[in-house]
Every structure is written in C-alpha cells, then in structure tokens.
C-alpha cells in the first residue's frame, strides 16, 4: 500500500498520510507538554500539502517528484516520531529488576477440571 501511494500520489491519500502520521505529535501539546504549537503544525501541514495540491491541479512532473519526496519523508519522519513518542511515554523502568514470586495462597491451589484440562492441553 505504501508503494502504491508513493507510485501515484494523490490528494486524498496524501492528506491521510500527513494527517495520520504527523498529528499524533500534535496531541502531545497541552499545558504540561508545550512541545508543538498549533500554528506551527498548521503551517507545516499546509507547506507539505502545497506541492501535492499543485500536482493535483496542474499535473506537472516536477510537482509529482516533489510530492513523492514529501510522502516518503513524511512516512519516515512519522514512523520515527511516533515510535519515539511511544518509547518515551512508556519507559522500561523494570528492565534490570528481578521480580520474585511471593508465597502462594489457597486460590493458587483451586483447579476447575474443564478449564484446567483446557489450559494444560496447550
């Protein structure tokens, strides 16, 4: 699907790609994390969509090449920024810690025959 979008860029798929891959970062902007301002994001989105709109209206090969470059750049940047946001939002604090299993209770010893058989067969 990504190769199809890059091969023949059009306005609708470009809006979807730019919207889906870059707007995840705009939701991080709030009172506590003022990283992205709305006007900067709107300007960037307009700037990225301008060659694609011009290609849709004028159909010149120059705008097609620029559109393809922009789409590839947005895909790479969007995947990087989204993975960076996911990894920074969920730090692995317990990676170097050991979690010993504590003493069992009476609930550990309950075996329901049908469910227990189903769990053991797998």
Secondary structure by P-SEA (a helix, b strand, c coil): caaaaaacccaaaaaaaaaaaccccccccccccccccaaaaaaaaaaaaaaaaaaaccccaaaaaaaaaaaaaaaaaaaaaaaaaaaaacccccccccccccccccccccccaaaaaaaaac
